[in-house]
């Protein structure tokens, strides 16, 4: 499993999301997902949506996944602070 595969799976689970997935070893992954579906959701619910898009791969082919799940407004605010 590589970052490109995981990116495609996450993108398929969201409408018009920005998805960036990185991995140093194709087992441990970091994902940035910016999606309007996260609006009004707490962190745990956001992560659950991401896990849902990946299904049984989490814990198997994807050993570890660090998630930054932001709404478009939160992403803009983060960019403005940089």
PDB file of N, CA, C and O in Angstrom:
ATOM      1  N   UNK A   1       0.858  -1.173   0.000  1.00  0.00           N
ATOM      2  CA  UNK A   1       0.000   0.000   0.000  1.00  0.00           C
ATOM      3  C   UNK A   1       0.901   1.232   0.000  1.00  0.00           C
ATOM      4  O   UNK A   1       1.812   1.340   0.821  1.00  0.00           O
ATOM      5  N   UNK A   2       0.650   2.145  -0.907  1.00  0.00           N
ATOM      6  CA  UNK A   2       1.451   3.368  -0.917  1.00  0.00           C
ATOM      7  C   UNK A   2       0.547   4.591  -0.766  1.00  0.00           C
ATOM      8  O   UNK A   2      -0.674   4.471  -0.866  1.00  0.00           O
ATOM      9  N   UNK A   3       1.133   5.766  -0.526  1.00  0.00           N
ATOM     10  CA  UNK A   3       0.333   6.972  -0.301  1.00  0.00           C
ATOM     11  C   UNK A   3      -0.653   7.290  -1.426  1.00  0.00           C
ATOM     12  O   UNK A   3      -1.733   7.821  -1.167  1.00  0.00           O
ATOM     13  N   UNK A   4      -0.291   6.970  -2.672  1.00  0.00           N
ATOM     14  CA  UNK A   4      -1.187   7.239  -3.801  1.00  0.00           C
ATOM     15  C   UNK A   4      -2.470   6.418  -3.690  1.00  0.00           C
ATOM     16  O   UNK A   4      -3.560   6.925  -3.953  1.00  0.00           O
ATOM     17  N   UNK A   5      -2.340   5.159  -3.304  1.00  0.00           N
ATOM     18  CA  UNK A   5      -3.509   4.285  -3.129  1.00  0.00           C
ATOM     19  C   UNK A   5      -4.417   4.807  -2.023  1.00  0.00           C
ATOM     20  O   UNK A   5      -5.637   4.862  -2.179  1.00  0.00           O
ATOM     21  N   UNK A   6      -3.813   5.185  -0.914  1.00  0.00           N
ATOM     22  CA  UNK A   6      -4.595   5.669   0.227  1.00  0.00           C
ATOM     23  C   UNK A   6      -5.264   6.993  -0.107  1.00  0.00           C
ATOM     24  O   UNK A   6      -6.414   7.223   0.265  1.00  0.00           O
ATOM     25  N   UNK A   7      -4.550   7.857  -0.805  1.00  0.00           N
ATOM     26  CA  UNK A   7      -5.136   9.132  -1.236  1.00  0.00           C
ATOM     27  C   UNK A   7      -6.386   8.884  -2.066  1.00  0.00           C
ATOM     28  O   UNK A   7      -7.416   9.518  -1.837  1.00  0.00           O
ATOM     29  N   UNK A   8      -6.309   7.973  -3.022  1.00  0.00           N
ATOM     30  CA  UNK A   8      -7.455   7.672  -3.898  1.00  0.00           C
ATOM     31  C   UNK A   8      -8.638   7.140  -3.089  1.00  0.00           C
ATOM     32  O   UNK A   8      -9.779   7.522  -3.347  1.00  0.00           O
ATOM     33  N   UNK A   9      -8.385   6.272  -2.125  1.00  0.00           N
ATOM     34  CA  UNK A   9      -9.469   5.725  -1.300  1.00  0.00           C
ATOM     35  C   UNK A   9     -10.145   6.811  -0.471  1.00  0.00           C
ATOM     36  O   UNK A   9     -11.372   6.855  -0.378  1.00  0.00           O
ATOM     37  N   UNK A  10      -9.347   7.680   0.127  1.00  0.00           N
ATOM     38  CA  UNK A  10      -9.926   8.763   0.929  1.00  0.00           C
ATOM     39  C   UNK A  10     -10.697   9.720   0.039  1.00  0.00           C
ATOM     40  O   UNK A  10     -11.808  10.123   0.384  1.00  0.00           O
ATOM     41  N   UNK A  11     -10.130  10.091  -1.097  1.00  0.00           N
ATOM     42  CA  UNK A  11     -10.825  10.997  -2.024  1.00  0.00           C
ATOM     43  C   UNK A  11     -12.170  10.424  -2.451  1.00  0.00           C
ATOM     44  O   UNK A  11     -13.137  11.170  -2.608  1.00  0.00           O
ATOM     45  N   UNK A  12     -12.245   9.113  -2.639  1.00  0.00           N
ATOM     46  CA  UNK A  12     -13.504   8.483  -3.053  1.00  0.00           C
ATOM     47  C   UNK A  12     -14.565   8.575  -1.964  1.00  0.00           C
ATOM     48  O   UNK A  12     -15.758   8.492  -2.257  1.00  0.00           O
ATOM     49  N   UNK A  13     -14.151   8.744  -0.719  1.00  0.00           N
ATOM     50  CA  UNK A  13     -15.101   8.816   0.386  1.00  0.00           C
ATOM     51  C   UNK A  13     -15.617  10.212   0.687  1.00  0.00           C
ATOM     52  O   UNK A  13     -16.487  10.378   1.542  1.00  0.00           O
ATOM     53  N   UNK A  14     -15.095  11.213   0.000  1.00  0.00           N
ATOM     54  CA  UNK A  14     -15.476  12.597   0.253  1.00  0.00           C
ATOM     55  C   UNK A  14     -15.743  13.326  -1.059  1.00  0.00           C
ATOM     56  O   UNK A  14     -15.238  12.940  -2.113  1.00  0.00           O
ATOM     57  N   UNK A  15     -16.547  14.386  -0.977  1.00  0.00           N
ATOM     58  CA  UNK A  15     -16.805  15.229  -2.141  1.00  0.00           C
ATOM     59  C   UNK A  15     -15.823  16.387  -2.166  1.00  0.00           C
ATOM     60  O   UNK A  15     -15.786  17.183  -1.228  1.00  0.00           O
ATOM     61  N   UNK A  16     -15.040  16.492  -3.206  1.00  0.00           N
ATOM     62  CA  UNK A  16     -14.141  17.633  -3.418  1.00  0.00           C
ATOM     63  C   UNK A  16     -13.185  17.892  -2.262  1.00  0.00           C
ATOM     64  O   UNK A  16     -12.938  19.047  -1.915  1.00  0.00           O
ATOM     65  N   UNK A  17     -12.652  16.855  -1.672  1.00  0.00           N
ATOM     66  CA  UNK A  17     -11.708  17.015  -0.571  1.00  0.00           C
ATOM     67  C   UNK A  17     -10.295  17.253  -1.092  1.00  0.00           C
ATOM     68  O   UNK A  17      -9.927  16.811  -2.181  1.00  0.00           O
ATOM     69  N   UNK A  18      -9.526  17.957  -0.291  1.00  0.00           N
ATOM     70  CA  UNK A  18      -8.085  18.060  -0.516  1.00  0.00           C
ATOM     71  C   UNK A  18      -7.478  16.951   0.337  1.00  0.00           C
ATOM     72  O   UNK A  18      -7.706  16.905   1.546  1.00  0.00           O
ATOM     73  N   UNK A  19      -6.714  16.065  -0.276  1.00  0.00           N
ATOM     74  CA  UNK A  19      -6.131  14.933   0.448  1.00  0.00           C
ATOM     75  C   UNK A  19      -4.648  14.845   0.116  1.00  0.00           C
ATOM     76  O   UNK A  19      -4.260  14.804  -1.051  1.00  0.00           O
ATOM     77  N   UNK A  20      -3.827  14.817   1.161  1.00  0.00           N
ATOM     78  CA  UNK A  20      -2.390  14.624   1.002  1.00  0.00           C
ATOM     79  C   UNK A  20      -1.971  13.534   1.978  1.00  0.00           C
ATOM     80  O   UNK A  20      -2.200  13.648   3.182  1.00  0.00           O
ATOM     81  N   UNK A  21      -1.360  12.483   1.459  1.00  0.00           N
ATOM     82  CA  UNK A  21      -0.911  11.367   2.287  1.00  0.00           C
ATOM     83  C   UNK A  21       0.588  11.184   2.083  1.00  0.00           C
ATOM     84  O   UNK A  21       1.079  11.169   0.955  1.00  0.00           O
ATOM     85  N   UNK A  22       1.301  11.045   3.189  1.00  0.00           N
ATOM     86  CA  UNK A  22       2.748  10.845   3.146  1.00  0.00           C
ATOM     87  C   UNK A  22       3.107   9.608   3.968  1.00  0.00           C
ATOM     88  O   UNK A  22       2.396   9.242   4.904  1.00  0.00           O
ATOM     89  N   UNK A  23       4.219   8.974   3.604  1.00  0.00           N
ATOM     90  CA  UNK A  23       4.689   7.807   4.343  1.00  0.00           C
ATOM     91  C   UNK A  23       6.184   7.613   4.124  1.00  0.00           C
ATOM     92  O   UNK A  23       6.661   7.660   2.990  1.00  0.00           O
ATOM     93  N   UNK A  24       6.923   7.394   5.211  1.00  0.00           N
ATOM     94  CA  UNK A  24       8.347   7.102   5.047  1.00  0.00           C
ATOM     95  C   UNK A  24       8.614   5.637   4.687  1.00  0.00           C
ATOM     96  O   UNK A  24       9.686   5.307   4.181  1.00  0.00           O
ATOM     97  N   UNK A  25       7.623   4.748   4.953  1.00  0.00           N
ATOM     98  CA  UNK A  25       7.877   3.320   4.806  1.00  0.00           C
ATOM     99  C   UNK A  25       6.719   2.507   4.221  1.00  0.00           C
ATOM    100  O   UNK A  25       6.781   1.278   4.203  1.00  0.00           O
ATOM    101  N   UNK A  26       5.668   3.176   3.742  1.00  0.00           N
ATOM    102  CA  UNK A  26       4.472   2.526   3.190  1.00  0.00           C
ATOM    103  C   UNK A  26       3.767   1.600   4.184  1.00  0.00           C
ATOM    104  O   UNK A  26       3.074   0.663   3.788  1.00  0.00           O
ATOM    105  N   UNK A  27       3.951   1.870   5.466  1.00  0.00           N
ATOM    106  CA  UNK A  27       3.239   1.168   6.538  1.00  0.00           C
ATOM    107  C   UNK A  27       2.660   2.165   7.524  1.00  0.00           C
ATOM    108  O   UNK A  27       1.537   1.999   8.000  1.00  0.00           O
ATOM    109  N   UNK A  28       3.429   3.202   7.828  1.00  0.00           N
ATOM    110  CA  UNK A  28       3.006   4.276   8.717  1.00  0.00           C
ATOM    111  C   UNK A  28       2.713   5.498   7.846  1.00  0.00           C
ATOM    112  O   UNK A  28       3.542   5.904   7.031  1.00  0.00           O
ATOM    113  N   UNK A  29       1.525   6.079   8.026  1.00  0.00           N
ATOM    114  CA  UNK A  29       1.081   7.147   7.129  1.00  0.00           C
ATOM    115  C   UNK A  29       0.626   8.384   7.907  1.00  0.00           C
ATOM    116  O   UNK A  29       0.159   8.292   9.042  1.00  0.00           O
ATOM    117  N   UNK A  30       0.777   9.524   7.268  1.00  0.00           N
ATOM    118  CA  UNK A  30       0.237  10.788   7.751  1.00  0.00           C
ATOM    119  C   UNK A  30      -0.691  11.312   6.666  1.00  0.00           C
ATOM    120  O   UNK A  30      -0.329  11.348   5.490  1.00  0.00           O
ATOM    121  N   UNK A  31      -1.895  11.720   7.071  1.00  0.00           N
ATOM    122  CA  UNK A  31      -2.867  12.208   6.094  1.00  0.00           C
ATOM    123  C   UNK A  31      -3.418  13.566   6.505  1.00  0.00           C
ATOM    124  O   UNK A  31      -3.769  13.787   7.664  1.00  0.00           O
ATOM    125  N   UNK A  32      -3.485  14.460   5.545  1.00  0.00           N
ATOM    126  CA  UNK A  32      -4.172  15.738   5.698  1.00  0.00           C
ATOM    127  C   UNK A  32      -5.405  15.658   4.815  1.00  0.00           C
ATOM    128  O   UNK A  32      -5.307  15.422   3.611  1.00  0.00           O
ATOM    129  N   UNK A  33      -6.566  15.857   5.425  1.00  0.00           N
ATOM    130  CA  UNK A  33      -7.814  15.842   4.670  1.00  0.00           C
ATOM    131  C   UNK A  33      -8.558  17.133   4.982  1.00  0.00           C
ATOM    132  O   UNK A  33      -8.824  17.441   6.143  1.00  0.00           O
ATOM    133  N   UNK A  34      -8.888  17.876   3.949  1.00  0.00           N
ATOM    134  CA  UNK A  34      -9.684  19.099   4.086  1.00  0.00           C
ATOM    135  C   UNK A  34     -10.996  18.829   3.373  1.00  0.00           C
ATOM    136  O   UNK A  34     -11.027  18.651   2.155  1.00  0.00           O
ATOM    137  N   UNK A  35     -12.094  18.800   4.148  1.00  0.00           N
ATOM    138  CA  UNK A  35     -13.387  18.434   3.559  1.00  0.00           C
ATOM    139  C   UNK A  35     -14.523  19.153   4.273  1.00  0.00           C
ATOM    140  O   UNK A  35     -14.504  19.323   5.492  1.00  0.00           O
ATOM    141  N   UNK A  36     -15.499  19.564   3.501  1.00  0.00           N
ATOM    142  CA  UNK A  36     -16.671  20.235   4.080  1.00  0.00           C
ATOM    143  C   UNK A  36     -17.495  19.277   4.944  1.00  0.00           C
ATOM    144  O   UNK A  36     -18.252  19.722   5.807  1.00  0.00           O
ATOM    145  N   UNK A  37     -17.355  17.967   4.720  1.00  0.00           N
ATOM    146  CA  UNK A  37     -18.087  16.978   5.522  1.00  0.00           C
ATOM    147  C   UNK A  37     -17.700  17.026   7.001  1.00  0.00           C
ATOM    148  O   UNK A  37     -18.434  16.509   7.843  1.00  0.00           O
ATOM    149  N   UNK A  38     -16.564  17.636   7.326  1.00  0.00           N
ATOM    150  CA  UNK A  38     -16.119  17.721   8.718  1.00  0.00           C
ATOM    151  C   UNK A  38     -16.801  18.852   9.490  1.00  0.00           C
ATOM    152  O   UNK A  38     -16.681  18.934  10.712  1.00  0.00           O
ATOM    153  N   UNK A  39     -17.505  19.709   8.784  1.00  0.00           N
ATOM    154  CA  UNK A  39     -18.166  20.862   9.416  1.00  0.00           C
ATOM    155  C   UNK A  39     -19.071  20.399  10.547  1.00  0.00           C
ATOM    156  O   UNK A  39     -19.928  19.537  10.352  1.00  0.00           O
ATOM    157  N   UNK A  40     -18.878  20.974  11.735  1.00  0.00           N
ATOM    158  CA  UNK A  40     -19.722  20.679  12.886  1.00  0.00           C
ATOM    159  C   UNK A  40     -19.392  19.384  13.605  1.00  0.00           C
ATOM    160  O   UNK A  40     -20.067  19.026  14.570  1.00  0.00           O
ATOM    161  N   UNK A  41     -18.359  18.671  13.151  1.00  0.00           N
ATOM    162  CA  UNK A  41     -17.984  17.395  13.774  1.00  0.00           C
ATOM    163  C   UNK A  41     -16.755  17.569  14.656  1.00  0.00           C
ATOM    164  O   UNK A  41     -15.859  18.358  14.358  1.00  0.00           O
ATOM    165  N   UNK A  42     -16.735  16.815  15.745  1.00  0.00           N
ATOM    166  CA  UNK A  42     -15.554  16.787  16.603  1.00  0.00           C
ATOM    167  C   UNK A  42     -14.492  15.897  15.966  1.00  0.00           C
ATOM    168  O   UNK A  42     -14.752  15.181  14.998  1.00  0.00           O
ATOM    169  N   UNK A  43     -13.302  15.960  16.527  1.00  0.00           N
ATOM    170  CA  UNK A  43     -12.162  15.232  15.975  1.00  0.00           C
ATOM    171  C   UNK A  43     -12.429  13.736  15.809  1.00  0.00           C
ATOM    172  O   UNK A  43     -12.115  13.168  14.763  1.00  0.00           O
ATOM    173  N   UNK A  44     -12.998  13.099  16.814  1.00  0.00           N
ATOM    174  CA  UNK A  44     -13.245  11.653  16.737  1.00  0.00           C
ATOM    175  C   UNK A  44     -14.174  11.305  15.575  1.00  0.00           C
ATOM    176  O   UNK A  44     -13.914  10.350  14.843  1.00  0.00           O
ATOM    177  N   UNK A  45     -15.243  12.061  15.400  1.00  0.00           N
ATOM    178  CA  UNK A  45     -16.190  11.808  14.309  1.00  0.00           C
ATOM    179  C   UNK A  45     -15.524  12.037  12.953  1.00  0.00           C
ATOM    180  O   UNK A  45     -15.819  11.325  11.993  1.00  0.00           O
ATOM    181  N   UNK A  46     -14.644  13.005  12.866  1.00  0.00           N
ATOM    182  CA  UNK A  46     -13.916  13.261  11.620  1.00  0.00           C
ATOM    183  C   UNK A  46     -13.023  12.066  11.279  1.00  0.00           C
ATOM    184  O   UNK A  46     -12.982  11.605  10.138  1.00  0.00           O
ATOM    185  N   UNK A  47     -12.313  11.580  12.293  1.00  0.00           N
ATOM    186  CA  UNK A  47     -11.425  10.428  12.075  1.00  0.00           C
ATOM    187  C   UNK A  47     -12.230   9.201  11.664  1.00  0.00           C
ATOM    188  O   UNK A  47     -11.797   8.426  10.811  1.00  0.00           O
ATOM    189  N   UNK A  48     -13.390   9.029  12.265  1.00  0.00           N
ATOM    190  CA  UNK A  48     -14.235   7.885  11.910  1.00  0.00           C
ATOM    191  C   UNK A  48     -14.653   7.931  10.447  1.00  0.00           C
ATOM    192  O   UNK A  48     -14.723   6.893   9.790  1.00  0.00           O
ATOM    193  N   UNK A  49     -14.932   9.127   9.932  1.00  0.00           N
ATOM    194  CA  UNK A  49     -15.267   9.257   8.506  1.00  0.00           C
ATOM    195  C   UNK A  49     -14.091   8.837   7.622  1.00  0.00           C
ATOM    196  O   UNK A  49     -14.276   8.182   6.597  1.00  0.00           O
ATOM    197  N   UNK A  50     -12.890   9.219   8.028  1.00  0.00           N
ATOM    198  CA  UNK A  50     -11.705   8.841   7.258  1.00  0.00           C
ATOM    199  C   UNK A  50     -11.512   7.325   7.319  1.00  0.00           C
ATOM    200  O   UNK A  50     -11.279   6.684   6.294  1.00  0.00           O
ATOM    201  N   UNK A  51     -11.611   6.757   8.518  1.00  0.00           N
ATOM    202  CA  UNK A  51     -11.466   5.304   8.667  1.00  0.00           C
ATOM    203  C   UNK A  51     -12.504   4.557   7.837  1.00  0.00           C
ATOM    204  O   UNK A  51     -12.206   3.513   7.256  1.00  0.00           O
ATOM    205  N   UNK A  52     -13.713   5.086   7.784  1.00  0.00           N
ATOM    206  CA  UNK A  52     -14.773   4.454   6.995  1.00  0.00           C
ATOM    207  C   UNK A  52     -14.377   4.364   5.521  1.00  0.00           C
ATOM    208  O   UNK A  52     -14.663   3.367   4.857  1.00  0.00           O
ATOM    209  N   UNK A  53     -13.723   5.401   5.017  1.00  0.00           N
ATOM    210  CA  UNK A  53     -13.319   5.396   3.605  1.00  0.00           C
ATOM    211  C   UNK A  53     -12.211   4.369   3.337  1.00  0.00           C
ATOM    212  O   UNK A  53     -12.024   3.946   2.196  1.00  0.00           O
ATOM    213  N   UNK A  54     -11.483   3.970   4.374  1.00  0.00           N
ATOM    214  CA  UNK A  54     -10.373   3.025   4.214  1.00  0.00           C
ATOM    215  C   UNK A  54     -10.757   1.594   4.571  1.00  0.00           C
ATOM    216  O   UNK A  54     -10.054   0.650   4.211  1.00  0.00           O
ATOM    217  N   UNK A  55     -11.858   1.437   5.270  1.00  0.00           N
ATOM    218  CA  UNK A  55     -12.356   0.105   5.602  1.00  0.00           C
ATOM    219  C   UNK A  55     -11.364  -0.747   6.369  1.00  0.00           C
ATOM    220  O   UNK A  55     -10.686  -0.262   7.275  1.00  0.00           O
ATOM    221  N   UNK A  56     -11.282  -2.009   6.006  1.00  0.00           N
ATOM    222  CA  UNK A  56     -10.475  -3.002   6.721  1.00  0.00           C
ATOM    223  C   UNK A  56      -8.969  -2.810   6.533  1.00  0.00           C
ATOM    224  O   UNK A  56      -8.179  -3.516   7.160  1.00  0.00           O
ATOM    225  N   UNK A  57      -8.566  -1.876   5.688  1.00  0.00           N
ATOM    226  CA  UNK A  57      -7.129  -1.648   5.502  1.00  0.00           C
ATOM    227  C   UNK A  57      -6.476  -1.106   6.766  1.00  0.00           C
ATOM    228  O   UNK A  57      -5.306  -1.377   7.033  1.00  0.00           O
ATOM    229  N   UNK A  58      -7.244  -0.330   7.550  1.00  0.00           N
ATOM    230  CA  UNK A  58      -6.707   0.237   8.789  1.00  0.00           C
ATOM    231  C   UNK A  58      -6.467  -0.902   9.769  1.00  0.00           C
ATOM    232  O   UNK A  58      -7.366  -1.691  10.058  1.00  0.00           O
ATOM    233  N   UNK A  59      -5.243  -0.973  10.274  1.00  0.00           N
ATOM    234  CA  UNK A  59      -4.869  -2.043  11.182  1.00  0.00           C
ATOM    235  C   UNK A  59      -4.292  -3.245  10.470  1.00  0.00           C
ATOM    236  O   UNK A  59      -3.745  -4.141  11.112  1.00  0.00           O
ATOM    237  N   UNK A  60      -4.403  -3.279   9.175  1.00  0.00           N
ATOM    238  CA  UNK A  60      -3.831  -4.371   8.379  1.00  0.00           C
ATOM    239  C   UNK A  60      -2.734  -3.799   7.481  1.00  0.00           C
ATOM    240  O   UNK A  60      -1.599  -3.629   7.927  1.00  0.00           O
ATOM    241  N   UNK A  61      -3.056  -3.502   6.229  1.00  0.00           N
ATOM    242  CA  UNK A  61      -2.061  -2.910   5.332  1.00  0.00           C
ATOM    243  C   UNK A  61      -1.611  -1.533   5.816  1.00  0.00           C
ATOM    244  O   UNK A  61      -0.461  -1.140   5.618  1.00  0.00           O
ATOM    245  N   UNK A  62      -2.523  -0.812   6.449  1.00  0.00           N
ATOM    246  CA  UNK A  62      -2.193   0.489   7.030  1.00  0.00           C
ATOM    247  C   UNK A  62      -1.991   0.258   8.520  1.00  0.00           C
ATOM    248  O   UNK A  62      -2.952   0.185   9.286  1.00  0.00           O
ATOM    249  N   UNK A  63      -0.734   0.144   8.919  1.00  0.00           N
ATOM    250  CA  UNK A  63      -0.418  -0.178  10.306  1.00  0.00           C
ATOM    251  C   UNK A  63      -0.719   1.000  11.234  1.00  0.00           C
ATOM    252  O   UNK A  63      -1.260   0.814  12.324  1.00  0.00           O
ATOM    253  N   UNK A  64      -0.370   2.204  10.802  1.00  0.00           N
ATOM    254  CA  UNK A  64      -0.599   3.402  11.614  1.00  0.00           C
ATOM    255  C   UNK A  64      -0.965   4.562  10.694  1.00  0.00           C
ATOM    256  O   UNK A  64      -0.394   4.725   9.615  1.00  0.00           O
ATOM    257  N   UNK A  65      -1.920   5.358  11.139  1.00  0.00           N
ATOM    258  CA  UNK A  65      -2.382   6.495  10.346  1.00  0.00           C
ATOM    259  C   UNK A  65      -2.593   7.696  11.249  1.00  0.00           C
ATOM    260  O   UNK A  65      -3.446   7.677  12.137  1.00  0.00           O
ATOM    261  N   UNK A  66      -1.815   8.732  11.019  1.00  0.00           N
ATOM    262  CA  UNK A  66      -1.971  10.000  11.718  1.00  0.00           C
ATOM    263  C   UNK A  66      -2.839  10.892  10.827  1.00  0.00           C
ATOM    264  O   UNK A  66      -2.536  11.078   9.648  1.00  0.00           O
ATOM    265  N   UNK A  67      -3.911  11.439  11.390  1.00  0.00           N
ATOM    266  CA  UNK A  67      -4.887  12.196  10.589  1.00  0.00           C
ATOM    267  C   UNK A  67      -4.988  13.637  11.066  1.00  0.00           C
ATOM    268  O   UNK A  67      -5.133  13.902  12.259  1.00  0.00           O
ATOM    269  N   UNK A  68      -4.910  14.566  10.113  1.00  0.00           N
ATOM    270  CA  UNK A  68      -5.272  15.958  10.360  1.00  0.00           C
ATOM    271  C   UNK A  68      -6.493  16.207   9.486  1.00  0.00           C
ATOM    272  O   UNK A  68      -6.381  16.288   8.263  1.00  0.00           O
ATOM    273  N   UNK A  69      -7.658  16.329  10.113  1.00  0.00           N
ATOM    274  CA  UNK A  69      -8.925  16.486   9.399  1.00  0.00           C
ATOM    275  C   UNK A  69      -9.472  17.880   9.669  1.00  0.00           C
ATOM    276  O   UNK A  69      -9.839  18.200  10.799  1.00  0.00           O
ATOM    277  N   UNK A  70      -9.525  18.702   8.640  1.00  0.00           N
ATOM    278  CA  UNK A  70      -9.923  20.101   8.776  1.00  0.00           C
ATOM    279  C   UNK A  70     -11.061  20.457   7.824  1.00  0.00           C
ATOM    280  O   UNK A  70     -11.209  19.866   6.755  1.00  0.00           O
ATOM    281  N   UNK A  71     -11.856  21.436   8.238  1.00  0.00           N
ATOM    282  CA  UNK A  71     -12.840  22.010   7.333  1.00  0.00           C
ATOM    283  C   UNK A  71     -12.110  22.993   6.417  1.00  0.00           C
ATOM    284  O   UNK A  71     -10.985  23.389   6.722  1.00  0.00           O
ATOM    285  N   UNK A  72     -12.719  23.390   5.315  1.00  0.00           N
ATOM    286  CA  UNK A  72     -12.067  24.384   4.454  1.00  0.00           C
ATOM    287  C   UNK A  72     -11.752  25.690   5.195  1.00  0.00           C
ATOM    288  O   UNK A  72     -10.697  26.282   4.964  1.00  0.00           O
ATOM    289  N   UNK A  73     -12.638  26.147   6.074  1.00  0.00           N
ATOM    290  CA  UNK A  73     -12.372  27.378   6.837  1.00  0.00           C
ATOM    291  C   UNK A  73     -11.187  27.203   7.778  1.00  0.00           C
ATOM    292  O   UNK A  73     -10.348  28.096   7.894  1.00  0.00           O
ATOM    293  N   UNK A  74     -11.115  26.058   8.450  1.00  0.00           N
ATOM    294  CA  UNK A  74      -9.985  25.795   9.349  1.00  0.00           C
ATOM    295  C   UNK A  74      -8.675  25.740   8.569  1.00  0.00           C
ATOM    296  O   UNK A  74      -7.643  26.214   9.045  1.00  0.00           O
ATOM    297  N   UNK A  75      -8.717  25.162   7.374  1.00  0.00           N
ATOM    298  CA  UNK A  75      -7.530  25.083   6.533  1.00  0.00           C
ATOM    299  C   UNK A  75      -7.074  26.482   6.107  1.00  0.00           C
ATOM    300  O   UNK A  75      -5.883  26.790   6.140  1.00  0.00           O
ATOM    301  N   UNK A  76      -8.033  27.325   5.707  1.00  0.00           N
ATOM    302  CA  UNK A  76      -7.694  28.711   5.327  1.00  0.00           C
ATOM    303  C   UNK A  76      -7.068  29.444   6.511  1.00  0.00           C
ATOM    304  O   UNK A  76      -6.062  30.134   6.346  1.00  0.00           O
ATOM    305  N   UNK A  77      -7.649  29.304   7.701  1.00  0.00           N
ATOM    306  CA  UNK A  77      -7.116  29.948   8.891  1.00  0.00           C
ATOM    307  C   UNK A  77      -5.679  29.480   9.174  1.00  0.00           C
ATOM    308  O   UNK A  77      -4.813  30.283   9.524  1.00  0.00           O
ATOM    309  N   UNK A  78      -5.445  28.196   9.021  1.00  0.00           N
ATOM    310  CA  UNK A  78      -4.106  27.627   9.246  1.00  0.00           C
ATOM    311  C   UNK A  78      -3.115  28.186   8.231  1.00  0.00           C
ATOM    312  O   UNK A  78      -1.970  28.475   8.580  1.00  0.00           O
ATOM    313  N   UNK A  79      -3.539  28.341   6.988  1.00  0.00           N
ATOM    314  CA  UNK A  79      -2.676  28.894   5.948  1.00  0.00           C
ATOM    315  C   UNK A  79      -2.361  30.359   6.227  1.00  0.00           C
ATOM    316  O   UNK A  79      -1.240  30.810   5.992  1.00  0.00           O
ATOM    317  N   UNK A  80      -3.353  31.107   6.730  1.00  0.00           N
ATOM    318  CA  UNK A  80      -3.150  32.518   7.047  1.00  0.00           C
ATOM    319  C   UNK A  80      -2.150  32.710   8.188  1.00  0.00           C
ATOM    320  O   UNK A  80      -1.441  33.715   8.239  1.00  0.00           O
ATOM    321  N   UNK A  81      -2.101  31.737   9.100  1.00  0.00           N
ATOM    322  CA  UNK A  81      -1.203  31.816  10.246  1.00  0.00           C
ATOM    323  C   UNK A  81       0.245  31.479   9.867  1.00  0.00           C
ATOM    324  O   UNK A  81       1.187  31.859  10.562  1.00  0.00           O
ATOM    325  N   UNK A  82       0.398  30.774   8.770  1.00  0.00           N
ATOM    326  CA  UNK A  82       1.748  30.333   8.364  1.00  0.00           C
ATOM    327  C   UNK A  82       2.570  31.439   7.760  1.00  0.00           C
ATOM    328  O   UNK A  82       3.718  31.216   7.375  1.00  0.00           O
TER     329      UNK A  82
END
